[in-house]
Amino acid sequence: MTASSNEHRLVRSWYQKSLWLYLLAPLSLLYFLLAGVRRLGFRLGIFSSFKAAAPTIVVGNITVGGAGKTPVVIALVEALCKQGFKPGVISRGYGSDAPCYPYAVKADSLPIHCGDEPLLIAQQTGAPVVIDANRKSAITMLLEHNDCDVIVADDGLQHYALQRDIEIVVVDGQRGFGNAWLLPVGPLRELIHRLSQVDYIIANGKLETELPLPAATPFYAMTLQAQALQSLTTTNEVTMADWPYGKRVHAVAGIGNPARFFTTLRQLGFDPVEHAFADHYNYAEQDFNFAETLPIIMTAKDAVKVRTLQAPGNSWCLPVEAEIDPLFFASISQQIESLNAKRQQS
């Protein structure tokens, strides 16, 4: 069994609430104790933390796997730019192997150097992006080489070494919190109570399960709207209405929740042959040696990596755009302005 299939089996078990997981309960207790001690250490000042010279927004989640965090980061950065701010993005750069760290991500950077999500953010927003597991180093480079007045941290909700002014948590409206246990029994990085301490909660998709969301925390729904299909081998774009190749396609997804992508394709009228890979999977040309010759459709996150290969013929990506209530962006803007006013007074 491959690592990818093992990962998907564990994720399915979390959300199907499989009983065998409770054999791992002692490990979840240990995780709870270690995480609690660590967070208390930062709260009491035992462990040092870093405060940036610009308002810092963290976009993250309390579960493992894809909840739709990256589309929120992209939508937030684009909205901030429209409002006259100059945002920059920092990221851990999961799966990257950069020549050096911190590393400035450009639109033409190699995905092996920077990771798929930072590259996607840089390409779609045009904003400066810097990766480093040490967020302080990433912010230092970002501010030294760019005129940024807002920092958006892609992930890092549990990275308490970085002080933050605004916390945004993205939750999966379809899958919820699974069995609501901490790792490894369940998918939670932190207890659900953590949601009462953040500034905003964004639910990706329709709430199909009743989630125990705190009433006091501002809540916004998000939908991911499919855009025109983009060819990986040419500059062509095709709308769903003009798609000429038939409805049966190979569907490729190396994301946290591949099922969401496959469902989207079905809703658009496709008949997908599903090929689920591990999140952040590094593709090789042989991964596309499918028995049946069909068009291939993948996520935009996968496409940034596949484009560096000899992309298979008739391969396409399906970009999505996050739609969130404009009141969310207006509220963020007001908070940033208030933070800047306080900084000027101090």
Rosetta blueprint (number, residue, H / E / L):
1 M L
2 T L
3 A H
4 S H
5 S H
6 N H
7 E H
8 H H
9 R H
10 L H
11 V H
12 R H
13 S H
14 W H
15 Y H
16 Q H
17 K L
18 S L
19 L H
20 W H
21 L H
22 Y H
23 L H
24 L H
25 A H
26 P H
27 L H
28 S H
29 L H
30 L H
31 Y H
32 F H
33 L H
34 L H
35 A H
36 G H
37 V H
38 R H
39 R H
40 L H
41 G H
42 F H
43 R H
44 L L
45 G L
46 I L
47 F L
48 S L
49 S L
50 F E
51 K L
52 A L
53 A L
54 A L
55 P L
56 T E
57 I E
58 V E
59 V E
60 G E
61 N L
62 I L
63 T E
64 V L
65 G L
66 G L
67 A L
68 G L
69 K H
70 T H
71 P H
72 V H
73 V H
74 I H
75 A H
76 L H
77 V H
78 E H
79 A H
80 L H
81 C H
82 K H
83 Q L
84 G L
85 F L
86 K L
87 P E
88 G E
89 V E
90 I E
91 S E
92 R L
93 G L
94 Y L
95 G L
96 S L
97 D L
98 A L
99 P L
100 C L
101 Y L
102 P L
103 Y E
104 A E
105 V E
106 K L
107 A L
108 D L
109 S L
110 L L
111 P H
112 I H
113 H H
114 C H
115 G L
116 D H
117 E H
118 P H
119 L H
120 L H
121 I H
122 A H
123 Q H
124 Q H
125 T H
126 G L
127 A L
128 P L
129 V E
130 V E
131 I E
132 D L
133 A L
134 N L
135 R H
136 K H
137 S H
138 A H
139 I H
140 T H
141 M H
142 L H
143 L H
144 E H
145 H H
146 N L
147 D L
148 C L
149 D L
150 V E
151 I E
152 V E
153 A E
154 D E
155 D L
156 G L
157 L L
158 Q L
159 H L
160 Y L
161 A L
162 L E
163 Q L
164 R L
165 D L
166 I E
167 E E
168 I E
169 V E
170 V E
171 V E
172 D E
173 G L
174 Q L
175 R L
176 G L
177 F L
178 G L
179 N L
180 A L
181 W L
182 L E
183 L L
184 P L
185 V L
186 G L
187 P L
188 L E
189 R L
190 E L
191 L L
192 I H
193 H H
194 R H
195 L H
196 S H
197 Q H
198 V L
199 D L
200 Y E
201 I E
202 I E
203 A E
204 N E
205 G L
206 K L
207 L L
208 E L
209 T L
210 E L
211 L L
212 P L
213 L L
214 P L
215 A L
216 A L
217 T L
218 P L
219 F E
220 Y E
221 A E
222 M E
223 T E
224 L E
225 Q E
226 A E
227 Q L
228 A L
229 L E
230 Q E
231 S E
232 L L
233 T L
234 T L
235 T L
236 N L
237 E E
238 V E
239 T L
240 M H
241 A H
242 D H
243 W L
244 P L
245 Y L
246 G L
247 K L
248 R E
249 V E
250 H E
251 A E
252 V E
253 A E
254 G L
255 I L
256 G L
257 N L
258 P H
259 A H
260 R H
261 F H
262 F H
263 T H
264 T H
265 L H
266 R H
267 Q H
268 L L
269 G L
270 F L
271 D E
272 P E
273 V E
274 E E
275 H E
276 A E
277 F L
278 A L
279 D L
280 H L
281 Y L
282 N L
283 Y L
284 A L
285 E H
286 Q H
287 D H
288 F H
289 N L
290 F L
291 A L
292 E L
293 T L
294 L L
295 P L
296 I E
297 I E
298 M E
299 T E
300 A H
301 K H
302 D H
303 A H
304 V H
305 K H
306 V H
307 R L
308 T L
309 L L
310 Q L
311 A L
312 P L
313 G L
314 N L
315 S E
316 W E
317 C E
318 L E
319 P L
320 V E
321 E E
322 A E
323 E E
324 I E
325 D L
326 P H
327 L H
328 F H
329 F H
330 A H
331 S H
332 I H
333 S H
334 Q H
335 Q H
336 I H
337 E H
338 S H
339 L H
340 N H
341 A H
342 K H
343 R H
344 Q H
345 Q H
346 S L
